[in-house]
Amino acid sequence: MGFVPGEEVLVVRSAPLKDPIEYNLLGYHVTLRRQEADSIEVKLIDETSTLTPQEDFSTLSNLTVKEGFGESAGLLKKSPKTIRVAFVGNPNAGKTSLFNMVSGAHEHVGNYTGVTVGAKKAFYEQDGYRFELTDLPGTYSLSSYSPEETFVQSSLFGAHQPDVVLNVVDATNLERHLYLTTQIVESGLPMVVALNMWDEFVREKNVLDLETLKTLIGLPMVPTVAKKGEGKEELFGEIIKLYEHRSETRRIVGVQYPEAVEEAITFVRDGVVQVEKSFPPALRKLRPRFIATKLLEGDEAFRDIVTEDIPKGDYLLTRTKAAGRNYTKSSGLDLQQSILGGRYGFVRGALQETLRIGSAEDRERQHRFDRLLTDKVWGYPIFVLIMFLSFQLTFTLGQYPMDWIEAGVAWIGTHISALMPPGSLRDLLVDGIISGVGGVLVFLPNIVILYLCIALMEDTGYLSRAAFLMDRIMHGIGLHGKSFIPLLMGFGCNVPAIMATRTIESRNARLMTILITPFMSCSARLPIYILIAGTFFPDKAGLILFALYILGVGIAVGSALLMKRYMFIGEDTPFVMELPPYRIPTGISVLLHMWERSKQYLTKMGTTILLASIIIWGLGYFPRPTEAGTMTASEVQEQSYIGRLGKAVQPAFAPLHFDWKMTVALLTGTAAKEVIVSTIGVLYSGEDSGDLGHLSMKLREAKLSDGTPAFSTENALAFMVFALLYFPCVASVVAVKRESGSWRWALFQVVYSTAVAWIMAFLVTLIV
């Protein structure tokens, strides 16, 4: 990430709890824990001294230009009408935004590291060509340290190589982002560079001699503004030229390292050439010099390929080790660091000739704002206030459209009930579908508002600051600062949050994060809280909502402490994370984010919840007793299939004061938490099918068989606590299995979370 000998590092600030520490390096901000920072050797710079630049690493004499494409030209021989394009770039470069702008896809875009945790596919057509687009995870380099880097490596250098690489770089921070570009250049893969965020580059009054830079690096480069859709046609026009061998800019440009490094590379490259015919086909398309460099860097992925797939691999690794030993012995330097420094020197040399930095006013304004949000006194109160306002806004602002939708659902049910003759079909429509689906539909505004708040925190870059604030706490419970981002994403939906744990390098921290993420109250639980809290605690609903979210976080923290002590002992990985610049979210990005989540919610209502509502209604409607005409709807339900099931399981929930209807609702909630509200709507609406009314009123009026109220302050709170803590849905269980790699962990999460939910709900009944 730029920590190479000779670089100037500025200490910006420490987090409020003194760990981690924020540094400014190569024009970007990165955080490290103190224990990792202690392993980096630094030298203080006083006013009378300057750093000595690395010899031969920052002049244009390092540029070696070689005409032609070499064997990589074979990548371009494919169907003349389909071009496979891989989007590659650093985190926060706007790669996924550009991908969405080009393809019309609506992938989630966030201003923090680790949004894209897998490859996304889409298509685009221009000038008679069909482009098969792949959005790869953001990565800082082509190494094999992190899961993202390994995935990108396998995608670019594996059996399914792209025809053209589209490298998206942040134009406002070229020195940092062009390091990855240099690595791809060395590989020989055909590539076009998108200079994204060009509007910000111009606003900061920077000046770039683009034509000279293209000549020096040997690549087509096109300024783009992804959020405004600027530069798309020009960008893909260059891709077509490159594909058709008509690019006048494209040529292989190599980095000229110091003489001793060049000798080591040449020695290993000669060995690569000798055994090249035994390489896998994909590797034979890469430059032998690049393969030699990766082996000298100690890249594990390339070493594994050489060891496992090449007959004379041991011979090649022996040459590599010998070259490394000779270099270290003769120079006293680390070969990997020298290669790193050579690439940065290559980039710096090109930019010294072409780039002029303009005003720093905007950056200084951002820094002042950042100092406030991460201040040791104000940082945490501001964070808590932002979270509280998000939940309060979700409840209060969402109440108005919720009342309108609820009135509309009641009106539809009442009119259908009046128009249709009595019978099973009318009961199915009114008590089953309308009560079930309509009871969930009314909470759509609250879901939209919650996702609006999360989208704003993501797109502005505040989430990374939240991780910066929380790392010391996360580290104290055995987690990683990066764990905070999936946990916070869990407030939206636990499934993508569990998937986002792939960005955590430590296996123990990743597993712990996977197992405690379901305690984060997802948006599917929100309708339950709003219904119960709004019904029985109308004056304190916002506070209770906030308290439930805090309880979920507290249980997650406690669980992590237990797991750290008894299950996941030892192992830790460095906390290294970039702090992206603050950006004003675009309206279209926020609206797309809200629409995508709302669409998922509506789709679930038209599928899972609709089916569940019909099944629950059927189980509660049949078998019809012969004397049904003289029985109340509640008595008919008690004798139905679902009544029998609820009564069979209800003894386990009797200490929590849950009746059989509440028990059934929790059972059906294993499919999706929204189904709990749907089930309540079906079971409690049957008291008077001729007047649908408000569900809240029916819950307040609900009675047990002995005439006592079905809901009280104690069991209403206990019900919400249980719904909060037991496993969210079947989809989350599958996600736990997929990300942990074992059904054992998925089963553990189900049993553990359900046990915790029962215990905490029981404590509520004792305390309240």
C-alpha positions in Angstrom: 0.0 0.0 0.0 2.9 2.3 -0.5 5.0 1.6 2.7 8.3 1.3 0.9 11.8 2.6 1.8 12.2 6.3 1.2 8.6 7.3 1.2 7.5 10.2 3.4 4.8 9.3 5.9 2.7 11.9 7.8 1.1 11.0 11.1 -2.4 12.6 10.9 -4.2 11.5 14.1 -4.9 8.6 16.4 -8.4 7.3 17.0 -10.2 8.5 20.2 -9.1 5.3 22.1 -5.5 5.9 20.8 -5.7 3.0 18.3 -5.6 2.7 15.3 -3.5 5.6 13.8 -4.2 7.5 10.6 -1.4 8.2 8.2 -1.1 10.2 5.0 0.9 8.3 2.4 1.2 9.0 -1.4 -1.7 11.3 -1.2 -4.2 8.9 0.5 -5.2 8.2 4.0 -4.6 4.8 5.6 -5.0 3.4 9.1 -2.7 1.0 11.0 -2.8 -0.3 14.5 0.1 0.7 16.7 1.5 -2.9 16.9 1.7 -3.0 13.1 3.1 0.6 12.9 5.8 -0.4 15.3 7.2 -2.9 12.8 7.8 -0.1 10.2 11.1 1.6 10.5 10.7 5.4 10.3 13.1 8.4 10.5 11.9 11.8 11.7 12.4 14.7 9.3 13.4 18.0 10.7 13.1 21.3 8.9 16.7 21.2 7.7 16.7 17.7 6.3 15.0 16.0 3.4 14.5 12.5 2.4 17.0 11.1 -0.1 15.0 9.7 -3.0 15.8 6.1 -4.0 18.5 6.1 -6.6 17.2 5.6 -10.2 13.7 5.1 -8.9 12.2 8.5 -9.8 13.5 9.5 -13.2 12.2 8.8 -16.7 15.4 6.9 -17.5 13.6 4.0 -15.8 11.2 3.7 -18.8 12.0 0.9 -21.2 9.7 0.8 -24.2 9.3 -2.4 -26.2 7.2 -2.3 -29.3 4.6 -5.0 -30.0 2.4 -7.2 -27.9 4.4 -10.5 -27.5 2.4 -13.6 -26.8 -0.4 -11.6 -25.1 -1.6 -10.8 -28.6 -3.1 -14.2 -28.6 -5.7 -12.9 -26.1 -7.3 -10.8 -28.8 -8.1 -13.7 -31.2 -11.8 -14.4 -30.4 -15.2 -13.9 -31.8 -15.2 -10.6 -33.7 -18.5 -9.5 -32.1 -18.0 -10.3 -28.4 -15.3 -8.7 -26.2 -14.7 -9.8 -22.7 -13.8 -6.8 -20.5 -12.7 -7.1 -16.8 -13.1 -4.0 -14.6 -10.1 -3.7 -12.3 -9.1 -1.0 -9.9 -8.3 0.1 -6.3 -11.1 0.3 -3.8 -13.0 3.7 -3.9 -11.8 4.4 -7.5 -15.4 4.4 -8.7 -15.1 1.0 -10.5 -18.5 -0.3 -9.7 -20.1 3.1 -10.4 -18.6 3.0 -13.9 -19.7 -0.6 -14.3 -23.2 0.4 -13.4 -23.2 3.5 -15.6 -22.0 1.5 -18.6 -24.2 -1.6 -18.2 -27.3 -0.2 -16.5 -26.7 -2.7 -13.7 -27.6 -1.6 -10.2 -24.8 -3.1 -8.1 -24.4 -1.7 -4.7 -21.9 1.2 -4.7 -20.4 2.4 -1.4 -17.6 4.8 -0.5 -15.6 2.3 1.6 -13.4 -0.8 1.1 -14.9 -4.1 0.4 -18.2 -3.4 -1.3 -17.6 -5.8 -4.2 -16.7 -9.2 -2.7 -17.3 -11.2 -5.9 -17.4 -10.8 -9.6 -20.5 -9.1 -11.1 -21.5 -9.8 -14.7 -23.3 -7.5 -17.1 -23.5 -6.6 -20.9 -23.2 -3.6 -23.0 -23.4 -2.9 -26.8 -21.7 -0.3 -28.8 -20.6 0.1 -32.5 -21.7 -3.4 -33.4 -19.9 -5.1 -30.5 -21.3 -6.9 -27.5 -19.2 -6.4 -24.4 -19.3 -9.1 -21.7 -18.4 -7.0 -18.6 -17.0 -8.4 -15.3 -16.7 -6.2 -12.2 -13.9 -7.7 -10.1 -13.3 -6.8 -6.5 -11.3 -3.7 -5.6 -7.6 -4.5 -5.0 -4.4 -2.5 -4.4 -2.1 -4.9 -6.1 -1.8 -8.2 -8.0 -0.4 -10.1 -5.1 -2.1 -13.0 -3.3 -2.3 -11.7 0.3 -6.0 -10.8 0.6 -9.0 -12.8 -0.8 -9.7 -9.9 -3.2 -6.2 -10.0 -4.6 -6.2 -13.7 -5.0 -9.6 -13.6 -6.8 -8.5 -10.8 -9.2 -5.3 -12.7 -9.9 -7.1 -15.9 -10.8 -9.5 -13.9 -13.0 -6.8 -12.1 -15.0 -4.2 -14.9 -15.2 -6.4 -18.0 -15.0 -8.0 -20.1 -17.8 -10.8 -17.5 -18.5 -8.7 -14.4 -19.1 -10.4 -11.3 -20.4 -9.8 -9.9 -23.9 -9.2 -6.4 -22.5 -8.6 -5.2 -19.0 -10.4 -1.9 -18.1 -8.3 -0.4 -15.3 -10.3 2.3 -13.4 -8.2 4.8 -11.5 -9.0 7.8 -9.3 -7.7 10.8 -11.3 -7.2 12.7 -8.1 -4.7 10.3 -6.7 -2.8 9.0 -9.7 0.5 8.1 -7.9 -1.3 5.6 -5.6 -3.6 4.1 -8.2 -1.1 3.7 -11.0 0.9 1.2 -9.0 -1.7 -1.5 -9.9 -1.7 -0.2 -13.5 2.1 -0.7 -13.6 1.7 -4.3 -12.5 -0.8 -5.1 -15.2 1.4 -3.3 -17.8 4.3 -5.6 -16.8 2.1 -8.7 -17.3 1.5 -7.8 -21.0 -2.3 -8.0 -20.8 -4.0 -5.5 -23.2 -5.5 -2.7 -21.1 -7.4 0.6 -21.3 -7.3 3.1 -18.4 -10.3 5.1 -17.2 -9.3 8.3 -15.4 -12.4 8.4 -13.3 -13.6 11.3 -11.1 -12.2 13.7 -13.7 -14.6 16.4 -12.5 -13.0 16.4 -9.1 -9.5 16.4 -10.7 -10.5 19.6 -12.7 -12.2 21.2 -9.7 -9.0 20.9 -7.7 -7.2 22.8 -10.5 -4.9 20.0 -11.3 -3.3 19.9 -14.8 -2.3 16.7 -16.6 -0.4 16.3 -19.9 -2.5 13.4 -20.9 -1.0 12.7 -24.3 2.5 12.6 -22.8 1.4 10.3 -20.0 -0.2 7.9 -22.5 3.0 7.8 -24.4 5.2 7.2 -21.4 3.0 4.4 -19.9 2.0 3.0 -23.3 -1.7 2.8 -22.7 -4.9 4.4 -24.0 -6.3 6.6 -21.3 -9.8 8.2 -21.2 -11.1 10.7 -18.6 -14.5 9.6 -17.2 -17.1 10.8 -14.7 -19.0 7.7 -13.8 -21.7 9.4 -11.7 -22.6 11.7 -14.6 -22.1 9.1 -17.4 -19.3 11.0 -19.1 -16.7 9.3 -21.3 -18.5 6.0 -21.9 -18.4 6.1 -25.7 -14.8 7.2 -25.9 -13.7 4.6 -23.4 -15.3 1.7 -25.2 -14.1 3.1 -28.6 -10.6 2.7 -27.3 -11.3 -0.8 -26.2 -12.5 -1.7 -29.7 -9.4 -0.1 -31.2 -7.3 -2.2 -28.9 -9.2 -5.3 -29.7 -8.9 -4.7 -33.5 -5.1 -3.9 -33.2 -5.8 -0.3 -34.3 -4.6 1.4 -31.1 -1.8 3.9 -31.8 -1.0 4.2 -28.1 -0.7 0.6 -27.0 2.8 -0.9 -26.5 4.5 -2.9 -23.8 6.4 -0.6 -21.4 8.6 -2.1 -18.8 10.0 -0.8 -15.5 13.8 -0.6 -15.6 14.9 -1.6 -12.1 18.4 -1.0 -10.6 21.1 -3.1 -12.1 21.3 -5.7 -9.3 17.5 -6.2 -9.4 17.6 -6.5 -13.2 20.2 -9.2 -12.9 18.0 -11.2 -10.6 15.0 -10.8 -12.8 17.0 -11.7 -16.0 18.4 -14.8 -14.2 14.9 -16.1 -13.2 13.4 -15.0 -16.6 15.9 -17.2 -18.4 14.7 -20.1 -16.3 11.1 -19.3 -17.1 11.8 -19.4 -20.8 13.5 -22.8 -20.5 10.4 -24.4 -18.9 7.8 -22.2 -20.5 6.4 -24.9 -22.7 5.3 -26.8 -19.6 3.3 -23.9 -18.3 -0.5 -23.9 -18.3 -1.9 -22.1 -21.5 -3.0 -19.1 -19.5 0.4 -18.4 -18.1 2.1 -18.8 -21.5 0.2 -15.6 -22.5 2.0 -13.6 -19.8 5.4 -12.1 -20.3 8.2 -14.3 -18.9 9.8 -11.3 -17.3 6.5 -10.6 -15.3 6.4 -14.3 -14.1 10.0 -14.0 -13.0 9.2 -10.8 -11.1 6.2 -12.4 -9.3 8.3 -15.3 -8.3 11.0 -13.0 -6.9 8.3 -11.1 -5.0 7.4 -14.4 -3.3 3.8 -14.4 -4.7 2.2 -17.5 -3.2 -0.2 -18.1 -6.1 2.6 -18.2 -8.7 4.7 -20.3 -6.4 1.9 -22.8 -6.0 1.4 -23.0 -9.8 5.1 -23.6 -10.3 5.2 -26.2 -7.5 2.0 -28.1 -8.5 1.5 -27.7 -12.2 5.0 -27.5 -13.8 7.2 -30.6 -14.1 10.4 -28.6 -13.7 9.0 -26.3 -11.1 11.6 -27.2 -8.4 14.3 -26.2 -10.8 12.7 -22.8 -11.4 12.1 -22.2 -7.6 15.7 -23.1 -7.0 16.9 -20.4 -9.4 14.5 -17.9 -7.8 15.8 -18.6 -4.3 19.4 -18.3 -5.5 18.7 -15.0 -7.2 17.1 -13.6 -4.1 19.9 -14.7 -1.8 22.6 -13.2 -4.2 20.7 -9.9 -4.3 20.3 -9.6 -0.5 23.9 -10.7 0.0 25.4 -8.2 -2.4 23.1 -5.2 -1.7 21.9 -5.8 1.9 18.4 -4.8 0.7 15.1 -6.7 0.6 14.4 -7.7 -3.0 10.6 -7.5 -2.7 10.9 -3.9 -1.3 13.2 -3.0 -4.1 10.8 -4.2 -6.7 8.0 -2.3 -5.0 10.1 0.8 -4.9 10.9 0.4 -8.6 7.3 0.4 -9.6 6.5 3.5 -7.5 9.5 5.2 -9.0 8.3 4.3 -12.5 4.9 6.0 -11.7 6.5 8.9 -10.0 8.9 9.6 -12.9 6.0 9.6 -15.4 3.9 12.0 -13.2 6.8 14.3 -12.6 6.8 15.0 -16.3 3.1 15.3 -16.8 1.2 16.2 -13.6 0.9 19.6 -11.8 -1.0 19.6 -8.5 -3.4 22.5 -8.0 -5.2 23.9 -5.0 -5.4 22.0 -1.7 -8.3 24.1 -0.3 -10.9 21.3 -0.8 -8.6 18.7 0.8 -8.0 20.9 3.8 -11.7 21.5 4.2 -12.3 17.8 4.2 -9.5 17.3 6.8 -11.1 19.8 9.2 -14.4 18.1 8.8 -12.8 14.7 9.4 -11.0 15.9 12.5 -14.4 16.7 14.0 -16.0 13.3 13.1 -13.0 11.3 14.5 -12.3 13.6 17.5 -11.5 11.9 20.7 -14.2 13.9 22.5 -16.9 14.3 19.8 -16.3 11.2 17.6 -18.3 8.7 19.6 -21.2 11.0 20.6 -21.6 12.0 17.0 -21.6 8.4 15.9 -24.2 7.5 18.5 -26.3 10.5 17.5 -26.2 9.6 13.8 -27.4 6.1 14.6 -30.1 7.3 16.9 -31.4 9.8 14.5 -31.4 7.2 11.8 -33.7 4.9 13.8 -35.8 7.8 15.1 -36.3 9.1 11.5 -37.2 5.6 10.4 -40.1 5.5 12.9 -41.4 9.0 13.0 -41.1 10.0 9.3 -42.2 6.6 8.2 -45.3 6.8 10.3 -47.2 9.0 7.9 -47.0 6.9 4.7 -47.4 3.8 6.8 -50.8 5.1 8.1 -51.8 5.8 4.5 -50.9 2.4 3.2 -52.5 0.7 6.3 -55.7 2.7 5.6 -55.6 1.7 1.9 -55.2 -2.0 2.8 -58.1 -1.8 5.3 -60.2 -0.1 2.6 -59.5 -2.8 0.1 -60.2 -5.6 2.6 -63.5 -4.0 3.7 -64.8 -3.5 0.2 -63.8 -7.0 -1.0 -65.5 -8.4 2.1 -68.7 -6.4 1.3 -68.7 -7.3 -2.4 -68.1 -11.0 -2.2 -70.5 -13.6 -0.8 -69.3 -15.3 2.4 -67.2 -18.4 1.8 -63.7 -19.8 1.7 -62.6 -17.7 -1.3 -63.5 -14.4 0.5 -61.9 -15.6 3.7 -58.7 -16.5 1.7 -58.6 -13.1 0.0 -59.5 -11.0 3.1 -58.0 -12.9 6.0 -55.2 -14.7 4.2 -53.7 -12.6 1.3 -54.8 -9.1 2.2 -54.1 -9.4 6.0 -50.9 -11.3 5.4 -49.3 -9.4 2.5 -50.9 -6.1 3.4 -49.7 -6.3 7.0 -46.1 -6.4 5.7 -46.6 -3.9 2.9 -47.4 -1.1 5.3 -43.8 -1.2 6.6 -42.3 -0.5 3.2 -41.8 3.3 3.9 -39.8 2.4 7.1 -37.6 0.0 5.1 -36.9 2.7 2.5 -36.0 5.3 5.1 -33.6 2.9 6.9 -31.8 2.1 3.7 -31.7 5.8 2.8 -29.8 6.4 6.0 -27.4 3.5 5.4 -26.8 4.6 1.8 -25.9 8.1 2.9 -23.4 6.8 5.5 -21.9 4.5 2.9 -21.7 6.9 -0.1 -20.3 9.8 1.9 -17.4 7.7 3.2 -18.5 7.9 6.9 -18.6 4.1 7.3 -14.8 3.9 7.0 -14.5 6.5 9.8 -16.9 4.4 11.9 -14.6 1.4 11.4 -11.7 3.7 12.4 -13.5 4.7 15.6 -14.5 1.2 16.4 -11.3 -0.8 15.7 -10.0 -0.5 19.3 -13.3 -1.9 20.6 -13.4 -4.5 17.9 -9.9 -5.6 18.6 -10.6 -5.9 22.3 -13.3 -8.5 21.6 -11.2 -10.4 19.2 -12.5 -8.9 16.0 -11.0 -6.7 13.3 -11.8 -3.1 12.5 -13.1 -4.3 9.1 -15.6 -6.5 11.0 -17.5 -3.3 11.8 -18.6 -2.7 8.2 -20.3 -6.1 7.7 -21.9 -5.7 11.2 -23.3 -2.3 10.2 -24.4 -3.7 6.9 -26.3 -6.3 8.9 -28.8 -3.5 9.9 -29.9 -3.6 6.3 -29.8 -7.4 5.5 -27.8 -10.1 7.2 -27.2 -12.1 4.0 -25.0 -9.6 2.1 -23.4 -8.6 5.4 -22.3 -12.2 6.0 -21.0 -12.3 2.4 -19.1 -9.0 3.1 -16.9 -10.8 5.7 -14.8 -12.1 2.8 -12.8 -9.0 3.0 -11.5 -9.9 6.5 -8.1 -11.7 6.1 -8.0 -13.4 9.5 -10.0 -16.7 9.4 -10.8 -16.5 13.1 -12.0 -12.9 12.9 -14.0 -13.8 9.8 -15.8 -16.7 11.4 -16.6 -14.8 14.5 -18.0 -12.0 12.5 -20.1 -14.4 10.5 -21.5 -16.0 13.6 -22.4 -12.7 15.4 -23.7 -10.8 12.3 -27.2 -12.3 12.6 -27.5 -10.5 16.0 -27.5 -7.2 14.0 -31.2 -6.3 13.6 -31.9 -6.5 9.9 -34.6 -4.5 8.2 -36.8 -7.6 8.0 -37.3 -7.4 11.8 -38.2 -3.7 11.6 -41.9 -4.3 10.8 -42.1 -6.5 14.0 -40.8 -3.7 16.2 -42.9 -1.1 14.6 -46.0 -3.1 14.9 -45.5 -4.2 18.5 -43.8 -1.1 19.9 -46.2 1.2 18.0 -49.1 -0.8 19.5 -48.1 -1.2 23.1 -45.5 1.6 23.6 -46.7 4.4 21.2 -45.0 7.2 23.3 -41.6 5.4 23.5 -41.5 3.6 20.2 -38.5 5.4 18.9 -36.5 4.8 22.1 -37.5 1.1 22.2 -36.5 0.7 18.6 -33.1 2.2 19.4 -32.7 0.1 22.5 -33.4 -3.1 20.6 -30.7 -2.3 18.1 -28.3 -1.5 20.9 -29.2 -4.8 22.6 -28.4 -6.7 19.4 -25.0 -5.0 19.3 -24.4 -5.8 23.0 -25.3 -9.5 22.5 -23.0 -9.6 19.5 -20.1 -8.1 21.6 -20.7 -10.5 24.5 -20.9 -13.5 22.1 -17.6 -12.4 20.5 -15.9 -12.2 23.9 -17.0 -15.8 24.7 -16.0 -17.1 21.3 -12.6 -15.4 21.6 -12.0 -17.0 25.0 -13.2 -20.5 24.4 -13.4 -21.1 20.6 -11.1 -18.8 18.6 -7.9 -18.4 20.5 -4.9 -16.6 19.1 -4.4 -15.5 15.5 -4.6 -11.9 14.5 -4.0 -10.0 11.3 -3.0 -6.3 10.8 -5.7 -3.7 10.6 -4.9 -1.8 7.4 -7.7 0.2 5.8 -7.9 3.1 3.5 -9.9 6.2 4.6 -11.5 7.4 1.3 -12.2 11.1 0.8 -15.6 12.4 1.7 -17.9 12.7 -1.3 -21.4 14.1 -1.7 -23.7 11.2 -2.7 -25.4 11.6 -6.1 -29.2 11.5 -6.0 -29.3 8.7 -8.6 -26.9 6.5 -6.6 -29.0 6.9 -3.4 -32.3 6.4 -5.2 -30.9 3.3 -7.0 -29.8 1.9 -3.7 -33.2 2.5 -2.1 -35.0 1.1 -5.1 -33.0 -2.1 -5.2 -33.6 -2.8 -1.6 -37.3 -1.8 -1.9 -37.6 -4.1 -5.0 -36.2 -7.0 -3.0 -38.7 -6.3 -0.3 -41.6 -6.1 -2.8 -40.4 -9.2 -4.6 -40.3 -11.1 -1.3 -43.9 -10.0 -0.6 -45.1 -11.3 -4.0 -43.3 -14.6 -3.5 -42.3 -15.8 -0.1 -44.7 -13.8 2.0 -47.7 -14.4 -0.3 -47.1 -18.2 -0.3 -46.5 -18.2 3.4 -49.7 -16.2 4.0 -51.7 -18.6 1.9 -50.2 -21.7 3.7 -50.7 -20.1 7.2 -54.3 -19.2 6.3 -55.0 -22.7 5.1 -53.5 -24.3 8.2 -55.5 -22.0 10.3 -58.8 -22.4 8.3 -58.8 -26.2 8.0 -60.1 -28.6 9.1 -63.5 -26.9 9.3 -65.4 -28.2 12.4 -69.0 -29.3 11.8 -70.2 -26.8 14.3 -68.1 -23.9 12.9 -71.1 -21.7 12.5 -71.7 -21.6 16.2 -68.0 -21.1 17.2 -65.9 -17.9 17.3 -63.2 -17.5 14.8 -60.6 -17.9 17.6 -62.1 -21.2 18.6 -62.0 -22.4 15.0 -58.4 -21.5 14.7 -57.5 -23.3 17.9 -58.9 -26.6 16.4 -57.1 -26.0 13.1 -53.9 -27.6 12.0 -51.9 -24.5 12.9 -53.6 -24.3 16.3 -52.6 -27.9 17.1 -49.0 -27.2 16.0 -48.8 -24.0 18.0 -50.2 -25.7 21.1 -47.8 -28.6 20.7 -44.8 -26.3 20.7 -46.2 -23.6 23.1 -45.1 -25.3 26.3 -41.5 -24.4 25.4 -42.5 -20.8 25.2 -44.9 -20.8 28.2 -42.3 -19.3 30.6 -42.1 -16.4 28.2 -45.9 -15.9 28.4 -46.3 -16.5 24.6 -49.7 -17.9 23.5 -49.9 -20.4 20.7 -50.4 -17.7 18.1 -47.3 -15.9 19.0 -45.4 -19.2 19.0 -46.7 -20.0 15.5 -45.6 -16.6 14.3 -42.1 -17.2 15.5 -42.0 -20.6 13.8 -43.1 -19.2 10.5 -40.6 -16.4 10.9 -37.8 -18.9 10.1 -38.7 -18.5 6.4 -38.4 -14.7 6.6 -38.8 -12.3 9.5 -41.5 -10.3 7.7 -43.6 -13.5 7.8 -44.0 -13.0 11.5 -46.1 -9.9 10.9 -47.9 -11.7 8.0 -48.7 -14.5 10.4 -49.9 -12.2 13.1 -52.1 -10.4 10.5 -53.7 -13.7 9.4 -54.2 -15.2 12.9 -55.4 -12.0 14.7 -57.6 -10.7 11.8 -60.0 -13.6 12.0 -62.0 -12.2 14.9 -64.2 -10.2 12.6 -63.7 -10.9 8.9 -66.4 -8.3 8.0 -64.4 -5.4 9.3 -60.6 -5.7 8.8 -59.8 -2.6 10.9 -56.3 -1.9 12.1 -54.1 -4.8 13.2 -52.8 -2.7 16.1 -56.3 -2.4 17.5 -56.9 -6.2 17.1 -53.7 -6.9 19.0 -54.7 -4.7 21.9 -58.1 -6.4 22.0 -56.8 -9.9 21.6 -57.8 -12.3 24.5 -56.7 -15.7 25.7 -59.3 -18.5 26.2 -59.7 -17.4 29.8 -60.5 -13.8 28.8 -57.2 -12.2 29.8 -55.3 -10.0 27.3 -53.0 -12.0 25.0 -50.4 -9.2 25.1 -49.0 -7.4 28.1 -46.0 -5.1 28.5 -43.9 -8.0 29.6 -44.6 -10.5 26.8 -44.7 -7.7 24.1 -41.1 -6.7 25.0 -40.1 -10.4 25.4 -41.6 -11.1 21.9 -39.5 -8.3 20.3 -36.4 -9.5 22.1 -36.9 -13.1 20.9 -37.5 -11.9 17.3 -34.4 -9.8 17.5 -32.0 -12.5 18.7 -33.0 -15.9 17.2 -31.6 -16.7 13.7 -33.0 -14.3 11.1 -34.1 -16.6 8.3 -33.2 -19.7 6.3 -31.3 -17.6 3.8 -29.0 -16.3 6.4 -28.3 -19.9 7.6 -27.4 -20.9 4.1 -25.1 -17.8 3.9 -23.4 -18.8 7.1 -22.8 -22.3 5.7 -21.5 -20.9 2.4 -19.1 -18.4 3.9 -17.9 -20.6 6.8 -17.6 -23.7 4.5 -19.4 -26.0 6.9 -22.9 -26.9 8.0 -21.5 -27.3 11.5 -21.1 -23.6 11.9 -24.5 -22.9 10.4 -26.2 -25.4 12.9 -24.2 -23.9 15.8 -25.4 -20.4 14.9 -29.1 -21.6 14.8 -28.9 -23.4 18.2 -26.8 -20.7 19.9 -28.9 -17.7 18.7 -32.1 -19.5 19.6 -30.9 -20.3 23.1 -29.7 -16.8 23.6 -33.0 -15.4 22.4 -35.0 -17.7 24.9 -32.8 -16.7 27.8 -32.9 -13.0 27.1 -36.7 -13.0 26.6 -37.1 -14.9 29.8 -35.0 -12.3 31.7 -37.2 -9.6 30.2 -40.3 -11.2 31.7 -38.6 -11.3 35.1 -37.2 -7.8 35.1 -40.1 -5.8 33.5 
